[in-house]
């Protein structure tokens, strides 16, 4: 018998409320990142005439990298929803089965492009580099990413582990709110103190966006309070500061453009407003079933778009109309994402999750082990 209180359930989540509009926003963010890499990024491979023909789109797409911050806000919301009131074993199994099958397929497809279809055109990864990338641990091991977009997956993994550690203490609204306030501040302090390890673990450039999403989930599940909205506002300000100070220079280097910090603040503000509308406004239950499929395509599309899109562009730019080449590149990466979703994720992810859940120790397993040990001690 135990005095521990079970974590509160959340009726909206447990009733299976589907946030269709959030799925659409996720896909929109993915498309913004895709256009950033295929149109605005300098390595894309467009000839000068084609790049000039698409200049209006290129100027807009130069800000598309901010879709990453949007992803992190959504992830903060969704991961807290996945964790609340559920076992760590179930959460761990769901995250691994969601992340890895599509990721393994993307790494192998990218390696096939490099080594078989276009050898020497981009890079020639070694066998050990491919193997390390399949673990998703290339960042801490100091191994280059097969595809540059994979850097965000390490940031996501750090967040997952951080959220899981928080959950071991038991999730309550007070603890989550305190964490969402303190985590970004601790990260900023570690960065300013130039403590490299703590900075890597606390991810201060991105933690405010995760924390903002977490507090929005509290508002969605348990209601609005002034304090919760103040913490949302604080994280928006800290996240916007981090984005303009640290992320904007990278965007300028990749695009070769002088970009506006005011526009960055505006885009982030619009992103927060859209997530609020999709999650904690009366619109949060609206939508159609196809939107969930659109949301499911977001992850594989993000994984495969960069080099496969660049390969189409480099192969055809200058010989065909630029807009047609772009449309073809978008079509190819979308088909690849659909194939990963239908052929890998749909048939295997659920089975993989069940296998993982069986192999991971649950709280019930731990209680049974303690009881067996106690009974054994009593008998002896």
DOTOR-808558 format. One record per residue (C-alpha): residue in three letters; x, y, z. Coordinates in nm, 4 decimals. Last residue first. Layout:
N
ROBA | rest | xx | yy | zz
ROBA | ALA | X | Y | Z
...
//
This chain:
380
ROBA | rest | xx | yy | zz
ROBA | UNK | 1.4668 | -1.5883 | 0.5607
ROBA | UNK | 1.0973 | -1.5782 | 0.4860
ROBA | UNK | 1.0763 | -1.2046 | 0.5607
ROBA | UNK | 1.3773 | -1.1270 | 0.3399
ROBA | UNK | 1.2270 | -1.3236 | 0.0491
ROBA | UNK | 0.8930 | -1.1509 | 0.0939
ROBA | UNK | 1.0614 | -0.8119 | 0.0859
ROBA | UNK | 1.2621 | -0.9005 | -0.2260
ROBA | UNK | 0.9487 | -1.0293 | -0.3997
ROBA | UNK | 0.7587 | -0.7128 | -0.3015
ROBA | UNK | 1.0388 | -0.4917 | -0.4302
ROBA | UNK | 1.0492 | -0.6822 | -0.7596
ROBA | UNK | 0.6698 | -0.6592 | -0.7930
ROBA | UNK | 0.6806 | -0.2843 | -0.7319
ROBA | UNK | 0.9490 | -0.2430 | -0.9991
ROBA | UNK | 0.7478 | -0.4393 | -1.2545
ROBA | UNK | 0.4391 | -0.2301 | -1.1755
ROBA | UNK | 0.6405 | 0.0867 | -1.2224
ROBA | UNK | 0.7321 | -0.0364 | -1.5710
ROBA | UNK | 1.0547 | -0.1905 | -1.6935
ROBA | UNK | 1.1104 | -0.1593 | -2.0696
ROBA | UNK | 1.1140 | -0.4781 | -2.2789
ROBA | UNK | 0.7392 | -0.5165 | -2.3204
ROBA | UNK | 0.6936 | -0.1467 | -2.3967
ROBA | UNK | 0.9665 | -0.1692 | -2.6586
ROBA | UNK | 0.7969 | -0.4567 | -2.8394
ROBA | UNK | 0.4656 | -0.2701 | -2.8351
ROBA | UNK | 0.6294 | 0.0423 | -2.9740
ROBA | UNK | 0.7961 | -0.1482 | -3.2565
ROBA | UNK | 0.4613 | -0.2966 | -3.3546
ROBA | UNK | 0.3085 | 0.0513 | -3.3587
ROBA | UNK | 0.5967 | 0.1975 | -3.5598
ROBA | UNK | 0.6154 | -0.0822 | -3.8164
ROBA | UNK | 0.3215 | -0.0782 | -4.0586
ROBA | UNK | 0.2333 | 0.2942 | -4.0473
ROBA | UNK | 0.5838 | 0.4332 | -4.0005
ROBA | UNK | 0.7732 | 0.2410 | -4.2663
ROBA | UNK | 0.5760 | 0.1924 | -4.5880
ROBA | UNK | 0.3073 | 0.4589 | -4.5504
ROBA | UNK | 0.5048 | 0.7316 | -4.3699
ROBA | UNK | 0.8345 | 0.6627 | -4.5430
ROBA | UNK | 0.6589 | 0.6556 | -4.8810
ROBA | UNK | 0.4728 | 0.9792 | -4.8043
ROBA | UNK | 0.8003 | 1.1519 | -4.7153
ROBA | UNK | 0.9622 | 1.0275 | -5.0372
ROBA | UNK | 0.6609 | 1.1477 | -5.2367
ROBA | UNK | 0.6833 | 1.4888 | -5.0666
ROBA | UNK | 1.0559 | 1.5091 | -5.1412
ROBA | UNK | 0.9922 | 1.4376 | -5.5096
ROBA | UNK | 0.6970 | 1.6774 | -5.5403
ROBA | UNK | 0.8875 | 1.9639 | -5.3782
ROBA | UNK | 1.1788 | 1.9089 | -5.6170
ROBA | UNK | 0.9394 | 1.8975 | -5.9131
ROBA | UNK | 0.7700 | 2.2208 | -5.8063
ROBA | UNK | 1.1105 | 2.3868 | -5.7688
ROBA | UNK | 1.2169 | 2.2662 | -6.1119
ROBA | UNK | 0.8896 | 2.3918 | -6.2627
ROBA | UNK | 0.9375 | 2.7310 | -6.0977
ROBA | UNK | 1.2913 | 2.7531 | -6.2347
ROBA | UNK | 1.1919 | 2.6715 | -6.5929
ROBA | UNK | 1.4161 | 2.3983 | -6.7263
ROBA | UNK | 1.7811 | 2.3684 | -6.8373
ROBA | UNK | 1.9297 | 2.6221 | -6.5959
ROBA | UNK | 1.8495 | 2.4220 | -6.2837
ROBA | UNK | 1.7833 | 2.0565 | -6.3697
ROBA | UNK | 2.0425 | 1.8374 | -6.1946
ROBA | UNK | 2.1386 | 2.0890 | -5.9271
ROBA | UNK | 1.7739 | 2.1473 | -5.8373
ROBA | UNK | 1.6835 | 1.7782 | -5.8252
ROBA | UNK | 1.9903 | 1.7038 | -5.6099
ROBA | UNK | 1.9142 | 1.9978 | -5.3825
ROBA | UNK | 1.5682 | 1.8602 | -5.3131
ROBA | UNK | 1.7098 | 1.5174 | -5.2264
ROBA | UNK | 1.9721 | 1.6883 | -5.0141
ROBA | UNK | 1.7313 | 1.8964 | -4.8055
ROBA | UNK | 1.3896 | 1.7329 | -4.8075
ROBA | UNK | 1.4441 | 1.3949 | -4.6446
ROBA | UNK | 1.4122 | 1.4448 | -4.2680
ROBA | UNK | 1.1707 | 1.7392 | -4.2677
ROBA | UNK | 0.9326 | 1.5545 | -4.4970
ROBA | UNK | 0.9564 | 1.2462 | -4.2730
ROBA | UNK | 0.8564 | 1.4568 | -3.9684
ROBA | UNK | 0.5783 | 1.6645 | -4.1223
ROBA | UNK | 0.3988 | 1.3808 | -4.2987
ROBA | UNK | 0.2105 | 1.2855 | -3.9797
ROBA | UNK | 0.0721 | 1.6386 | -3.9512
ROBA | UNK | -0.0737 | 1.6201 | -4.3007
ROBA | UNK | -0.2226 | 1.2823 | -4.2089
ROBA | UNK | -0.3865 | 1.4443 | -3.9048
ROBA | UNK | -0.5211 | 1.7186 | -4.1305
ROBA | UNK | -0.6992 | 1.4617 | -4.3458
ROBA | UNK | -0.9382 | 1.3975 | -4.0552
ROBA | UNK | -1.0849 | 1.7478 | -4.0671
ROBA | UNK | -1.0673 | 2.0483 | -3.8403
ROBA | UNK | -1.1996 | 2.2148 | -3.5291
ROBA | UNK | -1.1270 | 2.1009 | -3.1734
ROBA | UNK | -0.8907 | 2.3849 | -3.0814
ROBA | UNK | -1.0956 | 2.6623 | -3.2423
ROBA | UNK | -1.2500 | 2.7670 | -2.9087
ROBA | UNK | -0.9007 | 2.8889 | -2.8112
ROBA | UNK | -0.6351 | 2.6997 | -2.6155
ROBA | UNK | -0.4707 | 2.4798 | -2.8781
ROBA | UNK | -0.4951 | 2.6009 | -3.2375
ROBA | UNK | -0.5531 | 2.9671 | -3.1513
ROBA | UNK | -0.2629 | 2.9640 | -2.9043
ROBA | UNK | -0.0428 | 2.7945 | -3.1633
ROBA | UNK | -0.1335 | 3.0632 | -3.4175
ROBA | UNK | -0.0622 | 3.3434 | -3.1696
ROBA | UNK | 0.2767 | 3.1943 | -3.0810
ROBA | UNK | 0.3730 | 3.1689 | -3.4481
ROBA | UNK | 0.2568 | 3.5249 | -3.5168
ROBA | UNK | 0.4827 | 3.6463 | -3.2359
ROBA | UNK | 0.7757 | 3.4441 | -3.3717
ROBA | UNK | 0.7237 | 3.5928 | -3.7167
ROBA | UNK | 0.7075 | 3.9463 | -3.5771
ROBA | UNK | 1.0214 | 3.9053 | -3.3671
ROBA | UNK | 1.2065 | 3.7740 | -3.6727
ROBA | UNK | 1.0723 | 4.0617 | -3.8827
ROBA | UNK | 1.2064 | 4.3100 | -3.6284
ROBA | UNK | 1.5443 | 4.1303 | -3.6338
ROBA | UNK | 1.5627 | 4.2065 | -4.0050
ROBA | UNK | 1.7770 | 3.9994 | -4.2393
ROBA | UNK | 2.0885 | 4.1007 | -4.4296
ROBA | UNK | 2.1247 | 3.8296 | -4.6898
ROBA | UNK | 2.3821 | 3.5618 | -4.7766
ROBA | UNK | 2.1216 | 3.2920 | -4.7112
ROBA | UNK | 2.3340 | 3.0624 | -4.4936
ROBA | UNK | 2.5270 | 3.3434 | -4.3234
ROBA | UNK | 2.2162 | 3.5515 | -4.2615
ROBA | UNK | 2.0290 | 3.2553 | -4.1140
ROBA | UNK | 2.3274 | 3.1796 | -3.8910
ROBA | UNK | 2.3337 | 3.5411 | -3.7714
ROBA | UNK | 1.9588 | 3.5178 | -3.6919
ROBA | UNK | 1.9965 | 3.2144 | -3.4648
ROBA | UNK | 2.2208 | 3.3612 | -3.1925
ROBA | UNK | 2.1137 | 3.7169 | -3.1057
ROBA | UNK | 1.7780 | 3.7350 | -3.2828
ROBA | UNK | 1.6690 | 3.3864 | -3.1797
ROBA | UNK | 1.7971 | 3.4181 | -2.8232
ROBA | UNK | 1.6138 | 3.7477 | -2.7734
ROBA | UNK | 1.2961 | 3.6028 | -2.9209
ROBA | UNK | 1.3218 | 3.3013 | -2.6919
ROBA | UNK | 1.3702 | 3.5188 | -2.3830
ROBA | UNK | 1.0751 | 3.7407 | -2.4817
ROBA | UNK | 0.8498 | 3.4473 | -2.5705
ROBA | UNK | 0.9549 | 3.2680 | -2.2531
ROBA | UNK | 0.8536 | 3.5656 | -2.0417
ROBA | UNK | 0.5189 | 3.5945 | -2.2198
ROBA | UNK | 0.4331 | 3.2287 | -2.1611
ROBA | UNK | 0.5421 | 3.2701 | -1.7965
ROBA | UNK | 0.3085 | 3.5706 | -1.7672
ROBA | UNK | 0.0306 | 3.3682 | -1.9266
ROBA | UNK | 0.0696 | 3.1029 | -1.6601
ROBA | UNK | 0.0700 | 3.3620 | -1.3828
ROBA | UNK | -0.2489 | 3.5268 | -1.5079
ROBA | UNK | -0.4328 | 3.1951 | -1.5052
ROBA | UNK | -0.5940 | 2.9931 | -1.7839
ROBA | UNK | -0.7246 | 2.6415 | -1.7479
ROBA | UNK | -0.6137 | 2.2928 | -1.6585
ROBA | UNK | -0.5542 | 2.1061 | -1.9844
ROBA | UNK | -0.5145 | 2.3803 | -2.2431
ROBA | UNK | -0.3524 | 2.6239 | -1.9995
ROBA | UNK | -0.1103 | 2.3570 | -1.8818
ROBA | UNK | -0.0435 | 2.2701 | -2.2473
ROBA | UNK | 0.0345 | 2.6346 | -2.3165
ROBA | UNK | 0.2842 | 2.6154 | -2.0308
ROBA | UNK | 0.4650 | 2.3273 | -2.2005
ROBA | UNK | 0.4708 | 2.5083 | -2.5350
ROBA | UNK | 0.6419 | 2.8094 | -2.3771
ROBA | UNK | 0.8954 | 2.5811 | -2.2094
ROBA | UNK | 0.9882 | 2.4202 | -2.5424
ROBA | UNK | 1.0312 | 2.7654 | -2.6975
ROBA | UNK | 1.2306 | 2.8979 | -2.4021
ROBA | UNK | 1.4596 | 2.5912 | -2.4188
ROBA | UNK | 1.5850 | 2.6738 | -2.7701
ROBA | UNK | 1.8902 | 2.8996 | -2.7390
ROBA | UNK | 1.9380 | 2.7924 | -2.3757
ROBA | UNK | 2.0005 | 2.4236 | -2.4634
ROBA | UNK | 2.0276 | 2.3175 | -2.0934
ROBA | UNK | 2.2539 | 2.0196 | -2.1639
ROBA | UNK | 2.4816 | 2.1943 | -2.4127
ROBA | UNK | 2.5045 | 2.5049 | -2.1954
ROBA | UNK | 2.5777 | 2.2921 | -1.8896
ROBA | UNK | 2.8676 | 2.1268 | -2.0720
ROBA | UNK | 3.0103 | 2.4512 | -2.2088
ROBA | UNK | 3.0007 | 2.6659 | -1.8965
ROBA | UNK | 3.0649 | 3.0036 | -2.0631
ROBA | UNK | 2.9194 | 3.1906 | -1.7622
ROBA | UNK | 2.6869 | 3.3704 | -2.0051
ROBA | UNK | 2.5755 | 3.0367 | -2.1487
ROBA | UNK | 2.5223 | 2.8814 | -1.8049
ROBA | UNK | 2.3176 | 3.1855 | -1.6975
ROBA | UNK | 2.1050 | 3.1614 | -2.0120
ROBA | UNK | 2.0450 | 2.7928 | -1.9459
ROBA | UNK | 1.9426 | 2.8560 | -1.5867
ROBA | UNK | 1.7012 | 3.1254 | -1.7041
ROBA | UNK | 1.5494 | 2.8960 | -1.9677
ROBA | UNK | 1.4938 | 2.6189 | -1.7086
ROBA | UNK | 1.3643 | 2.8379 | -1.4235
ROBA | UNK | 1.0295 | 2.9601 | -1.5588
ROBA | UNK | 0.9202 | 2.6430 | -1.7404
ROBA | UNK | 1.0355 | 2.4424 | -1.4369
ROBA | UNK | 0.8267 | 2.6516 | -1.1993
ROBA | UNK | 0.5235 | 2.6094 | -1.4247
ROBA | UNK | 0.5795 | 2.2354 | -1.4568
ROBA | UNK | 0.6190 | 2.1946 | -1.0817
ROBA | UNK | 0.3069 | 2.3948 | -1.0035
ROBA | UNK | 0.0907 | 2.2179 | -1.2616
ROBA | UNK | 0.1945 | 1.8803 | -1.1261
ROBA | UNK | 0.4053 | 1.6111 | -1.2862
ROBA | UNK | 0.5706 | 1.3613 | -1.0556
ROBA | UNK | 0.9368 | 1.3697 | -0.9566
ROBA | UNK | 1.0191 | 1.1193 | -1.2314
ROBA | UNK | 0.8315 | 1.3475 | -1.4703
ROBA | UNK | 1.1027 | 1.6145 | -1.4526
ROBA | UNK | 1.3583 | 1.3538 | -1.5575
ROBA | UNK | 1.1325 | 1.2588 | -1.8506
ROBA | UNK | 1.1024 | 1.6235 | -1.9554
ROBA | UNK | 1.4805 | 1.6647 | -1.9556
ROBA | UNK | 1.5261 | 1.3396 | -2.1483
ROBA | UNK | 1.2742 | 1.4500 | -2.4113
ROBA | UNK | 1.4295 | 1.7973 | -2.4297
ROBA | UNK | 1.7760 | 1.6558 | -2.4867
ROBA | UNK | 1.6335 | 1.4317 | -2.7569
ROBA | UNK | 1.4691 | 1.7296 | -2.9288
ROBA | UNK | 1.8007 | 1.9186 | -2.9378
ROBA | UNK | 1.9646 | 1.6080 | -3.0827
ROBA | UNK | 1.6909 | 1.5905 | -3.3456
ROBA | UNK | 1.7462 | 1.9553 | -3.4384
ROBA | UNK | 2.0973 | 1.8789 | -3.5628
ROBA | UNK | 1.9523 | 1.6326 | -3.8151
ROBA | UNK | 1.8915 | 1.9135 | -4.0638
ROBA | UNK | 2.2567 | 1.9003 | -4.1734
ROBA | UNK | 2.2213 | 1.5591 | -4.3353
ROBA | UNK | 2.4792 | 1.2864 | -4.2756
ROBA | UNK | 2.5620 | 1.4729 | -3.9549
ROBA | UNK | 2.9317 | 1.4966 | -3.8753
ROBA | UNK | 3.0654 | 1.2910 | -3.5846
ROBA | UNK | 3.1629 | 1.4606 | -3.2579
ROBA | UNK | 3.0260 | 1.1817 | -3.0392
ROBA | UNK | 2.7835 | 1.4206 | -2.8658
ROBA | UNK | 2.6351 | 1.5234 | -3.2048
ROBA | UNK | 2.6477 | 1.1827 | -3.3730
ROBA | UNK | 2.4104 | 1.0273 | -3.1215
ROBA | UNK | 2.1151 | 0.9679 | -3.3572
ROBA | UNK | 2.2104 | 0.5974 | -3.3488
ROBA | UNK | 2.1819 | 0.5708 | -3.7287
ROBA | UNK | 2.4251 | 0.8613 | -3.7554
ROBA | UNK | 2.6932 | 0.6483 | -3.5889
ROBA | UNK | 2.6431 | 0.3774 | -3.8508
ROBA | UNK | 2.6552 | 0.6234 | -4.1400
ROBA | UNK | 2.9736 | 0.7825 | -4.0084
ROBA | UNK | 3.1301 | 0.4393 | -3.9587
ROBA | UNK | 3.0539 | 0.3439 | -4.3184
ROBA | UNK | 3.2129 | 0.6616 | -4.4462
ROBA | UNK | 3.0124 | 0.9471 | -4.5920
ROBA | UNK | 3.1007 | 1.0697 | -4.9417
ROBA | UNK | 2.9744 | 1.4262 | -4.9713
ROBA | UNK | 2.7724 | 1.6376 | -5.2139
ROBA | UNK | 2.8487 | 1.5580 | -5.5768
ROBA | UNK | 3.1083 | 1.2865 | -5.5156
ROBA | UNK | 2.8666 | 1.0016 | -5.5805
ROBA | UNK | 2.5240 | 1.1182 | -5.7021
ROBA | UNK | 2.2946 | 0.8146 | -5.7287
ROBA | UNK | 2.5020 | 0.5513 | -5.5490
ROBA | UNK | 2.7061 | 0.6900 | -5.2586
ROBA | UNK | 2.5417 | 1.0223 | -5.1768
ROBA | UNK | 2.1845 | 0.9341 | -5.2733
ROBA | UNK | 2.2068 | 0.5936 | -5.1040
ROBA | UNK | 2.3407 | 0.7631 | -4.7898
ROBA | UNK | 2.0411 | 0.9981 | -4.7917
ROBA | UNK | 1.8009 | 0.7081 | -4.8321
ROBA | UNK | 1.9740 | 0.5158 | -4.5509
ROBA | UNK | 1.9594 | 0.8154 | -4.3162
ROBA | UNK | 1.5942 | 0.8809 | -4.4064
ROBA | UNK | 1.4895 | 0.5195 | -4.3460
ROBA | UNK | 1.6639 | 0.5172 | -4.0085
ROBA | UNK | 1.4904 | 0.8449 | -3.9186
ROBA | UNK | 1.1468 | 0.7148 | -4.0153
ROBA | UNK | 1.1950 | 0.4078 | -3.7937
ROBA | UNK | 1.3662 | 0.6092 | -3.5163
ROBA | UNK | 1.1485 | 0.8952 | -3.4023
ROBA | UNK | 0.7991 | 0.7619 | -3.3376
ROBA | UNK | 0.9009 | 0.4203 | -3.2039
ROBA | UNK | 1.1587 | 0.5845 | -2.9777
ROBA | UNK | 0.9104 | 0.8455 | -2.8540
ROBA | UNK | 0.6257 | 0.5999 | -2.7884
ROBA | UNK | 0.8529 | 0.3513 | -2.6112
ROBA | UNK | 0.9954 | 0.6205 | -2.3858
ROBA | UNK | 0.6488 | 0.7528 | -2.2980
ROBA | UNK | 0.5149 | 0.4052 | -2.2196
ROBA | UNK | 0.8159 | 0.3245 | -2.0040
ROBA | UNK | 0.7964 | 0.6657 | -1.8357
ROBA | UNK | 0.4431 | 0.5793 | -1.7271
ROBA | UNK | 0.1525 | 0.8022 | -1.8142
ROBA | UNK | -0.0330 | 1.0683 | -1.6149
ROBA | UNK | 0.1169 | 1.3548 | -1.8133
ROBA | UNK | 0.3945 | 1.2440 | -2.0450
ROBA | UNK | 0.2277 | 1.2595 | -2.3858
ROBA | UNK | 0.0642 | 1.5972 | -2.3144
ROBA | UNK | 0.3993 | 1.7293 | -2.1937
ROBA | UNK | 0.5510 | 1.6047 | -2.5179
ROBA | UNK | 0.2811 | 1.7662 | -2.7321
ROBA | UNK | 0.3018 | 2.1168 | -2.5843
ROBA | UNK | 0.6808 | 2.1387 | -2.5703
ROBA | UNK | 0.6970 | 1.9849 | -2.9188
ROBA | UNK | 0.4669 | 2.2529 | -3.0594
ROBA | UNK | 0.6979 | 2.5239 | -2.9249
ROBA | UNK | 1.0010 | 2.3352 | -3.0607
ROBA | UNK | 0.8459 | 2.3018 | -3.4044
ROBA | UNK | 0.7808 | 2.6790 | -3.4153
ROBA | UNK | 1.1441 | 2.7431 | -3.3277
ROBA | UNK | 1.2400 | 2.5229 | -3.6228
ROBA | UNK | 0.9961 | 2.7040 | -3.8520
ROBA | UNK | 1.2242 | 2.9995 | -3.7929
ROBA | UNK | 1.4366 | 2.8622 | -4.0778
ROBA | UNK | 1.1747 | 3.0036 | -4.3147
ROBA | UNK | 1.3047 | 3.3599 | -4.2790
ROBA | UNK | 1.5012 | 3.3445 | -4.6041
ROBA | UNK | 1.1845 | 3.2038 | -4.7646
ROBA | UNK | 1.0416 | 3.5558 | -4.7917
ROBA | UNK | 1.3388 | 3.6994 | -4.9816
ROBA | UNK | 1.3679 | 3.3837 | -5.1906
ROBA | UNK | 1.0018 | 3.3991 | -5.2904
ROBA | UNK | 1.0473 | 3.7480 | -5.4329
ROBA | UNK | 1.3779 | 3.6419 | -5.5920
ROBA | UNK | 1.2462 | 3.3404 | -5.7820
ROBA | UNK | 1.3465 | 3.4671 | -6.1259
ROBA | UNK | 1.6788 | 3.5876 | -5.9857
ROBA | UNK | 1.7647 | 3.2439 | -5.8565
ROBA | UNK | 1.6786 | 3.0928 | -6.1936
ROBA | UNK | 1.9006 | 3.3389 | -6.3782
ROBA | UNK | 2.1894 | 3.2938 | -6.1356
ROBA | UNK | 2.1955 | 2.9141 | -6.1538
ROBA | UNK | 2.0389 | 2.7370 | -5.8565
ROBA | UNK | 2.2576 | 2.4992 | -5.6556
ROBA | UNK | 2.0942 | 2.4832 | -5.3118
ROBA | UNK | 2.4208 | 2.5673 | -5.1316
ROBA | UNK | 2.3120 | 2.9323 | -5.0888
ROBA | UNK | 2.0008 | 2.8678 | -4.8826
ROBA | UNK | 1.6981 | 3.0707 | -4.9951
ROBA | UNK | 1.5102 | 2.8440 | -5.2350
ROBA | UNK | 1.5555 | 2.4790 | -5.1387
ROBA | UNK | 1.6693 | 2.5207 | -4.7773
ROBA | UNK | 1.4321 | 2.7985 | -4.6751
ROBA | UNK | 1.1540 | 2.6472 | -4.8838
ROBA | UNK | 1.1830 | 2.3205 | -4.6865
ROBA | UNK | 1.1941 | 2.5094 | -4.3559
ROBA | UNK | 0.8734 | 2.6958 | -4.4449
ROBA | UNK | 0.7157 | 2.3692 | -4.5577
ROBA | UNK | 0.7934 | 2.2133 | -4.2199
ROBA | UNK | 0.6324 | 2.5080 | -4.0404
ROBA | UNK | 0.3202 | 2.4699 | -4.2537
ROBA | UNK | 0.3131 | 2.0975 | -4.1750
ROBA | UNK | 0.3246 | 2.1730 | -3.8031
ROBA | UNK | 0.0535 | 2.4379 | -3.8422
ROBA | UNK | -0.1721 | 2.1862 | -4.0144
ROBA | UNK | -0.1230 | 1.9355 | -3.7335
ROBA | UNK | -0.1968 | 2.2067 | -3.4765
ROBA | UNK | -0.5212 | 2.2779 | -3.6595
ROBA | UNK | -0.6245 | 1.9174 | -3.6134
ROBA | UNK | -0.5890 | 1.9230 | -3.2363
ROBA | UNK | -0.7577 | 1.5894 | -3.1746
ROBA | UNK | -0.9474 | 1.5571 | -2.8465
ROBA | UNK | -0.9108 | 1.1910 | -2.7439
ROBA | UNK | -1.1206 | 1.2037 | -2.4281
ROBA | UNK | -0.8020 | 1.1444 | -2.2284
ROBA | UNK | -0.6497 | 1.4620 | -2.3663
ROBA | UNK | -0.9474 | 1.6840 | -2.2956
ROBA | UNK | -1.0173 | 1.5121 | -1.9639
ROBA | UNK | -0.6702 | 1.5618 | -1.8182
ROBA | UNK | -0.5804 | 1.3070 | -1.5569
ROBA | UNK | -0.4234 | 1.4088 | -1.2318
ROBA | UNK | -0.1094 | 1.2284 | -1.1248
ROBA | UNK | -0.1655 | 0.9443 | -0.8834
ROBA | UNK | -0.1171 | 1.0245 | -0.5162
ROBA | UNK | 0.1565 | 0.8410 | -0.3316
ROBA | UNK | 0.0419 | 0.7050 | 0.0046
ROBA | UNK | 0.1294 | 0.3472 | -0.0858
ROBA | UNK | 0.0000 | 0.0000 | 0.0000
//
